[in-house]
Amino acid sequence: MFNDPAPPEPRSGIRIYLLVSTVVFVIAAGYVGWVFYARWQQNEAINAKAAAAAAAKEKSDAERVYQEMGGNRFDILKFYADPNRIESGQTADLCYSVSNAQSVKLEPQSQPVWPAFIHCVQVSPTKTTEYTLTAEDAAGHIKSAQVTVRVQ
């Protein structure tokens, strides 16, 4: 009996409180961390979908603009006079838009013109005049368009 080990001392209330508090704190911190991580993942998924949708829209818009600008086809997209009826001594703008042209010629006109998606030249005819825009592509294909400026 005298050689029996001493019985363990009972744990004090503070030690039990600290142990339980630490366990509860670790569990709560783990839960809060998991919630923040899960929400971060959701936000990343939403951002990835939004970025993909924006990229698809941008590609669609770029394709639409490319087609409006003529795409791969050789063409005179627009040729018009603004205004198309003037008083003697006034000016009008001849505006044109070509796609995939290598050269452009405007007759009768002394000002130089060049291939452009949008370009305007100011004219001041003294009588009603029909203007011809001629465009040529690299393969030698030619297209023409006419517009008349009426002088009163």
ZATOR-970623 format. One line per field, with one value per residue: residue number from 1; x, y, z of N, C-alpha, C in turn; residue in three letters. Coordinates in pm, 1 decimal, always signed. Example, Ala and Ser with C-alpha at 12.3 -4.5 7.8 and 13.67 -1.06 7.14 Angstrom:
<vonus>
numar (1, 2)
n_u (+1319.0, +1285.0)
n_v (-569.0, -225.0)
n_w (+780.0, +708.0)
ca_u (+1230.0, +1367.0)
ca_v (-450.0, -106.0)
ca_w (+780.0, +714.0)
c_u (+1320.0, +1290.0)
c_v (-330.0, +3.0)
c_w (+780.0, +787.0)
lomar (ALA, SER)
</vonus>
This chain:
<vonus>
numar (1, 2, 3, 4, 5, 6, 7, 8, 9, 10, 11, 12, 13, 14, 15, 16, 17, 18, 19, 20, 21, 22, 23, 24, 25, 26, 27, 28, 29, 30, 31, 32, 33, 34, 35, 36, 37, 38, 39, 40, 41, 42, 43, 44, 45, 46, 47, 48, 49, 50, 51, 52, 53, 54, 55, 56, 57, 58, 59, 60, 61, 62, 63, 64, 65, 66, 67, 68, 69, 70, 71, 72, 73, 74, 75, 76, 77, 78, 79, 80, 81, 82, 83, 84, 85, 86, 87, 88, 89, 90, 91, 92, 93, 94, 95, 96, 97, 98, 99, 100, 101, 102, 103, 104, 105, 106, 107, 108, 109, 110, 111, 112, 113, 114, 115, 116, 117, 118, 119, 120, 121, 122, 123, 124, 125, 126, 127, 128, 129, 130, 131, 132, 133, 134, 135, 136, 137, 138, 139, 140, 141, 142, 143, 144, 145, 146, 147, 148, 149, 150, 151, 152)
n_u (+77.0, +189.5, +352.0, +197.0, +112.2, +44.1, -284.5, -414.3, -423.9, -722.5, -848.5, -832.3, -1092.9, -1037.1, -848.0, -996.0, -1186.7, -1024.5, -929.0, -1167.9, -1258.4, -1053.9, -1080.6, -1341.4, -1295.4, -1110.2, -1269.6, -1474.2, -1320.7, -1225.1, -1469.0, -1556.8, -1345.0, -1382.7, -1634.1, -1568.9, -1383.8, -1546.8, -1728.4, -1551.8, -1472.4, -1719.9, -1752.0, -1531.4, -1609.3, -1838.2, -1718.9, -1556.7, -1749.6, -1872.1, -1657.6, -1616.5, -1860.7, -1842.1, -1620.3, -1721.4, -1926.1, -1773.3, -1628.7, -1838.8, -1935.2, -1709.4, -1696.7, -1938.1, -1887.7, -1669.7, -1793.6, -1974.7, -1793.6, -1722.5, -1593.8, -1432.6, -1493.0, -1469.8, -1585.0, -1791.3, -1911.0, -2061.5, -2167.7, -2231.4, -2389.6, -2384.6, -2524.9, -2744.9, -2850.3, -2785.4, -2737.8, -2606.6, -2262.9, -2248.8, -2126.0, -2089.5, -2062.5, -1898.3, -1917.7, -1764.5, -1730.7, -1528.9, -1440.9, -1165.7, -1030.3, -775.2, -713.8, -868.4, -1074.2, -1206.1, -1426.9, -1574.0, -1296.9, -1050.7, -916.0, -713.5, -804.8, -845.1, -837.6, -1069.7, -1253.2, -1435.8, -1459.8, -1464.9, -1507.6, -1496.4, -1698.1, -1772.7, -1969.9, -2057.8, -2267.4, -2529.1, -2397.1, -2271.0, -2103.8, -1851.9, -1742.5, -1474.8, -1348.3, -1074.9, -955.4, -684.8, -668.8, -741.7, -1010.1, -1290.2, -1511.0, -1786.7, -1964.2, -2225.4, -2318.2, -2529.8, -2500.9, -2715.3, -2748.6, -2904.7)
n_v (-117.5, +117.6, +158.7, +214.1, +408.1, +760.7, +884.6, +1039.5, +1394.9, +1578.8, +1752.4, +2099.0, +2349.0, +2568.0, +2473.2, +2282.8, +2450.3, +2611.6, +2417.1, +2322.1, +2564.3, +2618.6, +2404.4, +2455.2, +2707.6, +2640.5, +2470.9, +2654.2, +2847.9, +2690.5, +2634.0, +2893.8, +2962.2, +2767.4, +2849.3, +3104.5, +3022.8, +2859.9, +3051.9, +3217.1, +3044.2, +3019.2, +3285.5, +3305.1, +3120.5, +3249.9, +3485.3, +3373.0, +3271.6, +3513.9, +3643.0, +3470.2, +3501.9, +3774.2, +3768.9, +3612.6, +3781.1, +4002.0, +3884.9, +3821.6, +4080.7, +4186.9, +4024.8, +4099.5, +4372.0, +4339.4, +4208.2, +4409.4, +4592.7, +4484.4, +4240.7, +3968.0, +4026.2, +4205.3, +4522.8, +4811.8, +4971.4, +5195.8, +5493.2, +5818.9, +6146.5, +6439.2, +6733.8, +6607.3, +6785.4, +7112.0, +7471.6, +7692.6, +7754.0, +7652.9, +7382.5, +7025.2, +6709.2, +6425.6, +6104.2, +5792.6, +5436.4, +5160.9, +4814.5, +4599.5, +4704.8, +4797.1, +5023.9, +5344.3, +5556.4, +5873.5, +6036.2, +6312.6, +6459.7, +6640.8, +6613.2, +6388.9, +6049.0, +5756.6, +5406.7, +5344.0, +5290.1, +5482.3, +5784.2, +6123.2, +6367.5, +6705.6, +6877.8, +7122.4, +7171.0, +7348.1, +7298.0, +7049.6, +6739.3, +6415.9, +6190.2, +5940.9, +5663.3, +5450.2, +5142.9, +4919.9, +4592.0, +4381.7, +4169.9, +4273.9, +4310.0, +4519.0, +4763.8, +4987.4, +5286.9, +5530.7, +5871.4, +6152.5, +6502.6, +6755.5, +7077.4, +7379.1)
n_w (+0.0, +68.8, -136.3, -351.8, -636.3, -633.1, -648.3, -950.2, -979.8, -960.7, -1246.2, -1274.1, -1277.6, -1443.3, -1623.3, -1764.5, -1876.6, -2045.9, -2222.4, -2342.2, -2450.5, -2635.1, -2813.9, -2909.6, -3025.8, -3230.4, -3387.6, -3461.3, -3597.4, -3806.8, -3935.6, -4010.8, -4180.0, -4377.4, -4477.1, -4583.8, -4780.2, -4943.7, -5038.5, -5174.1, -5378.5, -5512.7, -5599.8, -5771.6, -5967.9, -6066.1, -6163.4, -6362.2, -6538.9, -6611.5, -6736.1, -6952.0, -7085.3, -7148.6, -7317.3, -7525.5, -7616.6, -7696.7, -7904.7, -8077.3, -8130.0, -8256.1, -8483.1, -8604.6, -8660.3, -8829.9, -9045.5, -9118.8, -9209.5, -9442.7, -9441.7, -9589.9, -9846.5, -10156.4, -10206.4, -10274.0, -10017.3, -9940.6, -10107.5, -10132.4, -10154.9, -9956.5, -9883.3, -10142.0, -10311.2, -10400.8, -10379.9, -10628.5, -10588.8, -10333.1, -10119.0, -10122.8, -9957.8, -10071.2, -9983.5, -9915.0, -9875.1, -9873.1, -9905.5, -9879.2, -10101.4, -10331.2, -10469.5, -10528.1, -10723.3, -10801.8, -11011.1, -11184.2, -11037.9, -10862.6, -10628.3, -10433.6, -10359.9, -10153.1, -10056.6, -9801.9, -9497.9, -9424.6, -9583.4, -9679.2, -9934.0, -10022.6, -10251.4, -10503.4, -10728.6, -11032.9, -11188.2, -11229.8, -11153.3, -11222.0, -11023.1, -11025.9, -10854.1, -10853.6, -10771.0, -10716.6, -10665.1, -10534.1, -10709.6, -10948.8, -10998.8, -11065.7, -10938.6, -10955.5, -10864.2, -10872.9, -10804.3, -10793.8, -10780.7, -10752.2, -10884.0, -10819.4)
ca_u (+0.0, +270.5, +419.6, +98.9, +128.9, -56.3, -392.5, -397.4, -495.2, -834.4, -821.5, -897.4, -1198.0, -979.9, -784.0, -1103.5, -1245.2, -932.0, -926.3, -1294.9, -1259.3, -961.6, -1143.3, -1453.5, -1237.4, -1053.1, -1382.0, -1538.1, -1229.3, -1227.9, -1596.7, -1554.6, -1251.7, -1447.5, -1738.0, -1503.4, -1325.7, -1656.6, -1779.4, -1449.5, -1484.1, -1840.4, -1723.8, -1441.2, -1689.1, -1921.7, -1629.7, -1513.8, -1864.0, -1889.3, -1547.8, -1643.0, -1971.9, -1791.0, -1533.6, -1808.3, -1993.0, -1672.3, -1600.8, -1956.7, -1935.1, -1599.2, -1737.7, -2042.4, -1820.9, -1589.5, -1884.4, -2025.5, -1684.6, -1700.3, -1538.0, -1332.3, -1540.0, -1433.2, -1712.2, -1815.9, -2016.7, -2145.8, -2123.7, -2345.2, -2362.3, -2456.6, -2656.2, -2737.4, -2906.5, -2725.3, -2746.3, -2481.3, -2165.1, -2240.9, -2047.7, -2148.9, -1964.2, -1911.0, -1863.4, -1761.0, -1678.9, -1493.0, -1373.9, -1067.4, -989.5, -635.2, -710.7, -999.0, -1066.4, -1330.6, -1429.3, -1462.6, -1248.7, -907.9, -855.7, -680.8, -885.0, -775.2, -926.9, -1098.7, -1385.7, -1518.3, -1383.5, -1549.4, -1439.3, -1586.3, -1706.7, -1853.1, -1997.3, -2131.6, -2387.8, -2560.9, -2283.3, -2271.3, -1971.4, -1833.5, -1639.0, -1428.2, -1256.1, -1010.5, -889.0, -552.1, -680.2, -779.1, -1155.1, -1330.3, -1650.8, -1815.5, -2091.8, -2246.9, -2405.9, -2549.7, -2522.0, -2797.3, -2726.2, -3023.7)
ca_v (+0.0, +238.0, +173.2, +246.2, +546.1, +856.0, +902.1, +1164.2, +1509.6, +1616.4, +1872.0, +2217.0, +2404.9, +2659.5, +2392.4, +2225.2, +2562.2, +2648.5, +2309.1, +2326.0, +2689.6, +2602.9, +2313.3, +2527.8, +2811.1, +2575.4, +2425.9, +2773.6, +2907.2, +2602.7, +2653.4, +3026.1, +2951.6, +2688.4, +2933.5, +3203.2, +2953.4, +2818.9, +3172.8, +3260.4, +2955.2, +3058.8, +3411.9, +3276.1, +3056.5, +3354.5, +3571.7, +3299.5, +3271.3, +3650.0, +3668.9, +3392.2, +3567.2, +3899.4, +3734.4, +3568.2, +3901.0, +4080.2, +3814.9, +3839.9, +4220.1, +4203.4, +3957.9, +4182.4, +4490.6, +4291.8, +4185.1, +4539.9, +4660.0, +4416.3, +4106.5, +3932.0, +4056.3, +4331.9, +4588.9, +4951.6, +4957.4, +5315.5, +5608.2, +5910.5, +6290.6, +6502.4, +6701.4, +6570.5, +6899.6, +7234.0, +7595.8, +7724.2, +7812.8, +7576.3, +7259.7, +6898.6, +6606.2, +6293.0, +6010.1, +5655.3, +5331.8, +5044.0, +4707.0, +4518.8, +4768.5, +4836.6, +5162.8, +5407.8, +5674.0, +5950.1, +6120.4, +6405.3, +6511.2, +6667.5, +6576.5, +6246.5, +5962.6, +5632.3, +5308.9, +5373.8, +5246.2, +5601.7, +5902.0, +6221.2, +6469.1, +6818.6, +6920.7, +7242.2, +7176.4, +7465.5, +7245.4, +6913.5, +6654.2, +6276.8, +6146.4, +5795.8, +5607.3, +5323.0, +5075.2, +4802.0, +4510.1, +4332.2, +4073.8, +4345.3, +4324.8, +4659.1, +4794.0, +5129.7, +5337.6, +5668.9, +5956.6, +6280.5, +6622.8, +6846.4, +7218.5, +7457.1)
ca_w (+0.0, +73.4, -263.9, -456.4, -686.7, -585.6, -747.0, -1026.5, -925.1, -1047.7, -1326.9, -1219.0, -1362.5, -1542.5, -1727.9, -1847.6, -1950.5, -2151.8, -2319.6, -2417.2, -2527.3, -2746.5, -2909.7, -2971.7, -3110.5, -3348.8, -3471.3, -3516.4, -3695.6, -3923.8, -4003.9, -4073.8, -4292.1, -4482.6, -4536.7, -4668.2, -4894.7, -5031.6, -5104.5, -5268.4, -5494.0, -5586.4, -5667.7, -5882.7, -6072.7, -6125.2, -6241.3, -6481.3, -6631.7, -6662.1, -6828.7, -7072.6, -7154.6, -7204.2, -7429.9, -7634.5, -7669.6, -7767.2, -8030.2, -8160.7, -8174.8, -8350.8, -8607.4, -8665.2, -8716.2, -8942.1, -9157.6, -9161.8, -9280.2, -9569.5, -9425.3, -9690.1, -9981.7, -10219.1, -10235.1, -10238.5, -9917.8, -9946.7, -10185.2, -10129.4, -10145.4, -9845.4, -9938.6, -10283.7, -10385.4, -10346.0, -10456.5, -10695.3, -10497.6, -10208.8, -10127.1, -10078.2, -9925.7, -10132.8, -9885.5, -9962.4, -9787.8, -9952.8, -9831.8, -9950.7, -10226.9, -10336.0, -10515.6, -10546.5, -10808.7, -10806.0, -11130.7, -11202.3, -10909.1, -10867.2, -10499.7, -10425.9, -10273.1, -10122.3, -9993.5, -9662.0, -9453.5, -9439.0, -9625.7, -9747.8, -10013.0, -10044.6, -10390.4, -10526.4, -10872.8, -11080.1, -11254.4, -11187.5, -11190.8, -11175.7, -10981.0, -11031.8, -10768.5, -10907.3, -10678.9, -10773.6, -10563.6, -10569.6, -10819.4, -11070.5, -11010.5, -11058.6, -10907.1, -10967.3, -10813.0, -10912.9, -10726.4, -10862.1, -10700.1, -10832.6, -10856.3, -10857.0)
c_u (+82.7, +339.3, +322.7, +122.3, +15.0, -163.5, -373.7, -479.5, -610.1, -799.5, -896.6, -996.9, -1142.4, -916.6, -888.1, -1165.8, -1154.9, -927.3, -1052.0, -1299.7, -1168.8, -1021.8, -1256.8, -1399.9, -1181.1, -1163.8, -1449.7, -1449.9, -1225.5, -1355.5, -1599.5, -1460.7, -1312.8, -1554.8, -1675.1, -1444.5, -1434.3, -1712.9, -1678.5, -1455.9, -1606.4, -1816.0, -1630.7, -1516.2, -1777.0, -1836.7, -1583.2, -1626.6, -1884.2, -1780.8, -1569.2, -1755.5, -1925.4, -1702.2, -1616.8, -1879.2, -1894.6, -1639.3, -1716.2, -1962.7, -1826.0, -1633.9, -1842.5, -1979.4, -1738.6, -1677.5, -1942.0, -1920.4, -1647.5, -1642.4, -1427.8, -1373.5, -1491.1, -1563.8, -1703.7, -1935.5, -2114.5, -2081.7, -2243.3, -2297.3, -2446.6, -2429.9, -2642.7, -2800.1, -2853.2, -2759.3, -2609.5, -2388.2, -2153.5, -2156.2, -2130.9, -2035.9, -1997.2, -1841.7, -1869.2, -1701.8, -1652.1, -1428.2, -1284.9, -1032.2, -842.0, -621.8, -853.3, -978.3, -1204.2, -1323.6, -1563.0, -1422.4, -1099.3, -838.4, -824.0, -775.7, -809.1, -873.4, -944.8, -1235.8, -1482.2, -1426.8, -1478.1, -1461.3, -1539.9, -1579.9, -1795.8, -1880.7, -2077.2, -2258.2, -2411.1, -2454.2, -2301.9, -2127.1, -1966.5, -1716.7, -1602.2, -1325.3, -1200.4, -941.4, -755.5, -555.6, -720.6, -928.7, -1191.7, -1478.2, -1667.9, -1950.8, -2101.3, -2337.8, -2412.6, -2571.3, -2595.1, -2773.4, -2847.8, -2984.9)
c_v (+126.2, +261.4, +205.7, +389.8, +634.7, +871.6, +1034.7, +1275.5, +1544.4, +1745.1, +1988.9, +2271.0, +2494.6, +2580.5, +2332.9, +2334.3, +2601.3, +2541.9, +2311.0, +2451.0, +2678.8, +2513.5, +2384.3, +2634.4, +2751.8, +2530.3, +2546.2, +2837.8, +2822.6, +2621.1, +2786.9, +3024.4, +2875.7, +2771.2, +3036.2, +3139.0, +2912.7, +2939.2, +3226.1, +3175.8, +2991.2, +3188.2, +3391.0, +3211.4, +3159.0, +3446.3, +3503.1, +3294.7, +3408.8, +3683.6, +3593.6, +3455.6, +3697.5, +3872.5, +3689.9, +3687.3, +3985.6, +4017.0, +3832.8, +3981.8, +4244.1, +4140.2, +4041.4, +4305.5, +4451.2, +4270.1, +4316.8, +4616.5, +4585.9, +4277.7, +4081.4, +3971.5, +4193.9, +4399.5, +4738.5, +4945.9, +5074.3, +5417.0, +5700.9, +6054.4, +6347.0, +6651.8, +6667.6, +6678.2, +7026.7, +7353.7, +7619.3, +7796.7, +7739.6, +7450.9, +7140.7, +6803.8, +6479.4, +6196.9, +5868.8, +5563.8, +5210.8, +4938.6, +4629.1, +4574.2, +4805.2, +4981.3, +5211.1, +5531.5, +5739.9, +6043.7, +6192.0, +6463.3, +6530.8, +6628.0, +6426.8, +6173.1, +5831.9, +5534.6, +5340.1, +5319.9, +5363.3, +5718.0, +5993.0, +6324.2, +6580.1, +6859.7, +7044.1, +7254.7, +7302.5, +7425.1, +7103.9, +6819.2, +6514.1, +6237.7, +5994.4, +5757.9, +5471.0, +5265.7, +4951.4, +4724.9, +4458.5, +4236.4, +4142.0, +4356.8, +4471.2, +4668.9, +4944.9, +5161.6, +5484.2, +5738.6, +6090.7, +6390.4, +6721.5, +6990.0, +7296.0, +7596.3)
c_w (+0.0, -59.4, -377.0, -503.6, -637.4, -691.6, -820.8, -964.5, -1018.7, -1123.6, -1268.4, -1320.2, -1472.1, -1655.3, -1820.3, -1934.5, -2067.5, -2261.2, -2405.1, -2504.8, -2649.0, -2854.4, -2983.8, -3066.8, -3239.3, -3443.1, -3538.4, -3623.5, -3822.8, -4004.8, -4078.3, -4194.9, -4408.5, -4553.0, -4629.8, -4794.1, -4993.5, -5107.2, -5206.0, -5395.2, -5578.4, -5663.7, -5786.6, -5998.3, -6143.4, -6212.8, -6369.3, -6584.2, -6693.0, -6763.8, -6960.0, -7153.5, -7219.2, -7325.8, -7550.3, -7698.6, -7748.9, -7902.2, -8127.1, -8216.4, -8278.8, -8485.5, -8680.6, -8730.9, -8838.4, -9064.7, -9209.9, -9241.3, -9408.5, -9558.1, -9526.1, -9831.2, -10027.8, -10258.2, -10207.9, -10144.5, -9922.7, -10039.1, -10195.2, -10121.7, -10032.0, -9847.2, -10087.2, -10373.1, -10319.9, -10434.2, -10520.6, -10596.8, -10364.4, -10229.7, -10078.9, -10045.5, -10002.9, -10037.5, -9941.8, -9857.0, -9875.0, -9863.6, -9927.1, -10088.6, -10218.0, -10382.5, -10538.0, -10632.5, -10811.1, -10925.1, -11140.3, -11068.0, -10919.0, -10736.9, -10497.5, -10329.5, -10256.1, -10059.2, -9845.0, -9626.4, -9458.8, -9474.5, -9702.4, -9817.8, -10037.9, -10191.6, -10399.2, -10676.6, -10909.4, -11153.6, -11203.1, -11242.8, -11134.9, -11146.4, -10983.8, -10942.1, -10825.0, -10810.8, -10747.0, -10662.2, -10616.2, -10687.6, -10950.4, -11092.7, -10989.7, -11026.9, -10913.6, -10906.6, -10853.9, -10812.5, -10798.6, -10759.4, -10790.5, -10786.9, -10905.2, -10894.8)
lomar (MET, PHE, ASN, ASP, PRO, ALA, PRO, PRO, GLU, PRO, ARG, SER, GLY, ILE, ARG, ILE, TYR, LEU, LEU, VAL, SER, THR, VAL, VAL, PHE, VAL, ILE, ALA, ALA, GLY, TYR, VAL, GLY, TRP, VAL, PHE, TYR, ALA, ARG, TRP, GLN, GLN, ASN, GLU, ALA, ILE, ASN, ALA, LYS, ALA, ALA, ALA, ALA, ALA, ALA, ALA, LYS, GLU, LYS, SER, ASP, ALA, GLU, ARG, VAL, TYR, GLN, GLU, MET, GLY, GLY, ASN, ARG, PHE, ASP, ILE, LEU, LYS, PHE, TYR, ALA, ASP, PRO, ASN, ARG, ILE, GLU, SER, GLY, GLN, THR, ALA, ASP, LEU, CYS, TYR, SER, VAL, SER, ASN, ALA, GLN, SER, VAL, LYS, LEU, GLU, PRO, GLN, SER, GLN, PRO, VAL, TRP, PRO, ALA, PHE, ILE, HIS, CYS, VAL, GLN, VAL, SER, PRO, THR, LYS, THR, THR, GLU, TYR, THR, LEU, THR, ALA, GLU, ASP, ALA, ALA, GLY, HIS, ILE, LYS, SER, ALA, GLN, VAL, THR, VAL, ARG, VAL, GLN)
</vonus>
